[in-house]
Amino acid sequence: MGAAKGTAFAARLRAATRACHDEVDTLFGRFDLSDRSSYARFLTAHAAALVPVEDWVGATRLMPDWRGRKEALWADLAALGRSLPHFEPLDWPRHEAARWGAFYVLEGSRLGGAMLSRAVPEDLPRAYLSSVHAPGAWRGFLAALDEHAQAGGPDWEAAAIASAGRVFALYAQAARLAGAR
């Protein structure tokens, strides 16, 4: 019974953030991943969003075996001769639900990265986009998210949804600043 309710929250979270998610996909889809310069701008935009969000979420406190992707992103940018973009630490509310909502976006982007890595030529670095989930990790993440949502109730869910929306907005802003229009 708990899994069904949890799955219902994941569906609500996905539905509530669908428009934001679609906007981010559209913006990042405007980068040509086969072009070195465009790909570097794509990675720079991801860094401008992912790095501060990863730092803010503190995901290892939520899931101790979690592994971030910022080091892979830094390595790819360095291989392309690019430095990290400037970003400020996030001062968002540190409510557990908000962290889980942001974490949902981070982990969902990992799924997309696996598909996008196929569009990157062999001669370009792909550590970031190739940092995929271990087998079963996405389902394990969703199960943990569901468990917390079920225990947290409607206010918890609302905070998680709002936070996911903030993260999608941050990614959209980063894409625009990197040249996606």
N, C-alpha and C positions, 0 to 999 in steps of 0.2 A: 504494500500500500504506500509506503514512503517513497519508493522509486517512482511510482506513478505521479505523486504530487511533485516530486523533484523534477521529473521530466516536464511537467506542466510549467514549472517556473522557468526552466531553460527555454521552453517554447515562448513564454511570455517575454523573457528577456530578449530573445532573438527578434520577436515581433516588435517590441517596443523600440528597438534600436535599428530596425531594418532600414529606415530612410537614411539615418546617419551612416550606416554601414555601406549602403549603396553609393552615397556621395563619396565616401573615402575610396571605394573600389573604382569609381569613375575617375576621380582625380589621379590616383596612382596609376590607373590604366593609361594615362596620357604620356607616361614616360616610356621611352623606347629602351627596353632592357638589353637590346642587342647593340646599342650605341654606347660607347664608353662614357662619354660626357653625360648623356641622359641617365644612364644607369648610376653614375656617381651622384647626380642630383637626387635620384630616387632614394639611394642609400642615405644621403645627407638628410633628406626629409624624414626618413624613418628614424634616424638617430635623434633628430630634434624632438620627436615624440616619445620613442621607445625608452631612451636612456633616463629621462626624468621620471617617466611612469614606472619603469622597473625599480628605480631607486625609491620612489615614494611607496610603492606597493609593499616592499619588503616581503616578497613572495615566499622566501624560505621560512618565514614565520607561519605562513598559511599552509604550505606543503613542504616539509623539510627536504625532500629529495628533488625539489625543483631546480632546474638549471636555467639561468638567464641567457640572453643572446647578445648583450651589449658588447662583450669581448669579441665575438665573431663579427659584429658590425664594425667595431673599431678596426679590426684586422683587415676587413675588406676595404674600408675607406683608406687606410694607410697604403694598401697595395695599389690603390688607384691614385695615390699621391694627394689625397684629400685629408684635411684635418676635421676634427669633430666640430659640429656647429655649436654656437653659443646657446646655452639654455640656462634658465634659472630653476633652482629646485622648486618643486610644486608645494604650495602651501594649502592644499586642499584638506578638508576635514579627514581626520585619520580614523574614522569609524570603520569597524571590521567589514561591514557590508559594502562600503565604498571601495575598500581594497579588493574585495571579491569581484565587484563589478568591473573594475579596471583590469584585474587579472584575467577576467573572461575575454576582454578585447585583446590583451597581449597573447594569450594562448590561442585564440581564434586566428590571429594574424600568422601564427606559426603554421597553421594548416594551409593558409593561402601561400605562404612562402614556398612550401613544397611544390606546388603547381607552378609558381612563378619562376623557380630556379631552372626549369626546363627551357625558358626563353632566354637565358643568359648564356652567351657563347662560352666555350671551354676555356678561352684565353682570359676570361675575366673572373675575378674572385667570387666565390659563391658560398662562403662559410656561413654567412647570416641566413640566406634563404634556404640553405641546406640543413639548418639546425632544426630538424623536425622532431616531432614527438616520438618517444620510444613506443613500441607496441603496447597498446592499451592505456597509454598515459592520458590521452584526450578523454576517453571514457572515465578514467579514474578522476580526472579533474572535474568533469561534469557531475559525477557522483558526489564528490566532496562539496561542490557548489550547491547541489540539490539538498544535501544534508544540512548545510548551514542555512539555506533559505527556509527549509521546513522548520528548523528550530527558531529562526529569527522572526518569522511572521511577516505581515504586510508592510510594516515600517522598514524592516530589514530589506525586503524585496525592492521597495521604492528607492531606498538609498543606493542599492546595487545598480538598479536601472539608471538612475541619475548619473552615477559615476561612470558607467559604461558610455553613456552619452557624452560626458565631458571628455573622455579619452578619444572617442571618435572625432569630436570637434577639434581636439589638439592635433590629431593626425591630419585632418582636413586642412587646418591652418598651416601646418608644416609643409604639406604638399603644395599649397598655393605659394608659400614663400620660396619654395624651391623651383617654381616655374610652372607648375601644373595650372592650367586655366580651364 
